[in-house]
Amino acid sequence: MGADGNPEELISLGDISKLWNCSRTTVARRLRSGEVQAIKFGTSRNSMVRYLRADVEAYLKSQFDNRVS
């Protein structure tokens, strides 16, 4: 994960779990809703999946805003 926080940066499930301080399983379960678009590299079941940092941060902000409202 880059230190500059570039919004176009692609980050992995593991990076997100470190950012959110939770398990990869929890992150996968939260992202499965489809609110954050996954970018898949390849066509196999084990293809590499990444997420745009800006999308992940927007999702987290929306979840926080919903709890505060």
Steps between C-alpha positions, in 0.01 A plus 500: 500500500644835400575763760365785288136383517448545126122464435569312174720252682389138479498321834449137595267334746795463737579871475138586580499265801806681637340839429176399677680298769291188447531158337508435126182293543316798650616725216395246237158464660449880508618549141293212365198736499637648177508859628874506427584392148764230480759507223585145402821413315448173313210265443567209733345449840831594662551822307656799673239749629572862591289798605541872439608672820252786434210253471599324823531831687162621362337174611646531848387864524146408388482225763617742768258774384209253512578415863531865605177612328 
